[in-house]
């Protein structure tokens, strides 16, 4: 138990050192991709909790992300910026002068997304399977359409521009403090989900995934646990949304279409439904590939410019994963040292025998 | 003899089909009662109504629990007719399923641990961050579960995937999992289904053994006559949803109505 804690802390330390090196050596474009990976880790890991571990196929993640992004943006912009943005219709009264710091704005964004998750989940989670997927997909779209039409709160389809980046990390002024916020949030998300799944509640979630009737017969309240998973999942989606808004600097309702949900679902499926480490790895791989494959869109090997060609690569990637690794790269297991040892063969294996 | 469960005039209809009609049952503490009947007689429906899977069309189900109030043992009756399955399990009625419903991808130990979840007092945050109170709970859960697995002879399989166990042991694990919820009443739905004679005898011994050890009352459905005649003190017979006979195994064996229900009635044309 103790040993596990120490190795976990060592991994976190290693990630932080890598981040320091990355911050010093990478150009701003690469740093942006790095940050985007962090945000997608938060999205994928949180979506995995409800879809992978609890086994409830929900497709409303983009809606919760939107709630987080908008809440954060409206709380962090100052009144001048808001006036500039809302030139068609002014922002309603308490919001137009309200301004909070980065951390409280982000937490409120998460809490509001969690509340939305509760309001969506409480009725929708009575449904199962495809019906639940369609209902949550609908709720996600409803959230987006509400945001498009509430001109005096969200600025409608004009969106919000010039969302400021944080200039400090817990009151320490530094360059790239946003990177630290994103990656600390990502680490906390991953660690929290690993710990939660390792607890009795995690076992209850998995029991629901395996067999609802049996879980209920064992005294697991289906409604309570499903809604709990949904609320936790949407809280982290909201935090991720706040960080995404801060990273991109411009948000509009079109960003939060269901394609965003599908992108995250793609990451979760590739990583393995029910594996936090799988979701983490695949979030990084997919986000980096999304950018690295941009050259395909711009025409290569004498081919003409074909915007969207890189998405074909993802379609093929998904096909390959579904055909050859139907459970994703990690299945529903976590990456552990013993697995790494087996993967890298003899020198480590020999040590294990001696022990 | 103290009453533990009472089903009063329960009728269960699905649309126009009456699966069970006017079913009455009084279970006393410490009894082993059997429920038999031909296929489709409504036995599992009875189980599903008692465990809260279905809400009966008519009738009432009352569960009696004795509570220790200021040193005095007070009997309390609780109407569980409309309770949810998980609430009923919490009160102390556990069940197994006719077609084994284990958590297939989880380990044997995890299967039993999940049944302990209903007693967890920590919330998800203190559980996730492993507060000392939760760690104590988790340790107790593990100890209890391992003890239970040892009791049922499943200890050496504790880290195996539950679906990899042989059939007889899967049935046994299902019983272990039900016992982990600390029930007062155990409902067994065809525990001997698909077992060979040797396994059936082992199962009979197991049922008697856990009944004594955990101070249980058992209500079971079974098709295997040697098993039901061997363990049950009292037997109810259902046919087309109607209780056609009730009595000791001897009485049931000689009851003409029961013989007719199983073998059919000779019609003279």
Contacts between the chains, C-beta under 8 A, distances in Angstrom:
chain1	res1	chain2	res2	distance
A	192	B	128	6.2
A	195	B	128	4.5
A	195	B	129	6.5
A	195	B	130	6.8
A	196	B	124	6.5
A	196	B	127	7.5
A	196	B	128	4.1
A	199	B	124	7.4
A	199	B	127	4.0
A	199	B	128	5.5
A	199	B	130	7.5
A	199	B	134	7.1
A	199	B	138	7.5
A	200	B	113	7.3
A	200	B	116	7.4
A	200	B	117	5.0
A	200	B	120	4.8
A	200	B	122	7.8
A	200	B	127	5.9
A	200	B	134	7.9
A	200	B	137	7.4
A	200	B	138	6.7
A	200	B	141	7.0
A	201	B	117	7.7
A	201	B	120	7.8
A	201	B	124	4.7
A	201	B	127	5.4
A	201	B	128	7.3
A	203	B	106	7.6
A	203	B	110	6.0
A	203	B	113	5.8
A	203	B	114	5.0
A	203	B	117	6.5
A	204	B	114	6.4
A	204	B	117	4.9
A	206	B	103	7.0
A	206	B	105	7.9
A	206	B	106	6.2
A	206	B	110	7.7
A	206	B	114	7.9
A	207	B	103	5.4
A	207	B	106	7.5
A	207	B	114	4.5
A	207	B	117	7.8
A	210	B	103	3.8
A	210	B	104	6.1
A	210	B	105	6.1
A	210	B	106	6.4
A	211	B	101	5.1
A	211	B	102	7.6
A	211	B	103	6.0
A	211	B	104	7.7
A	213	B	53	7.5
A	213	B	85	7.9
A	213	B	97	7.6
A	213	B	101	6.3
A	214	B	97	6.9
A	214	B	101	4.0
A	214	B	102	7.1
A	214	B	103	6.7
A	215	B	103	7.7
A	215	B	114	7.2
A	216	B	84	7.4
A	216	B	85	4.4
A	216	B	86	5.1
A	216	B	89	7.8
A	217	B	51	6.6
A	217	B	85	5.7
A	217	B	86	7.9
A	217	B	89	6.1
A	217	B	94	7.3
A	217	B	95	5.6
A	217	B	97	7.5
A	217	B	101	7.8
A	217	B	178	8.0
A	218	B	86	7.9
A	218	B	89	6.5
A	218	B	94	8.0
A	218	B	114	5.6
A	218	B	115	4.6
A	218	B	117	7.3
A	218	B	118	7.2
A	218	B	177	6.6
A	218	B	180	8.0
A	218	B	181	6.2
A	219	B	86	5.0
A	219	B	89	3.9
A	219	B	90	5.3
A	219	B	115	7.0
A	219	B	117	6.8
A	219	B	118	3.2
A	219	B	181	5.5
A	220	B	86	6.0
A	220	B	114	7.0
A	220	B	117	5.9
A	220	B	118	7.1
A	221	B	84	7.3
A	221	B	86	4.7
A	221	B	87	7.9
A	222	B	86	7.2
A	228	B	124	6.3
A	232	B	124	7.4
A	332	B	105	6.8
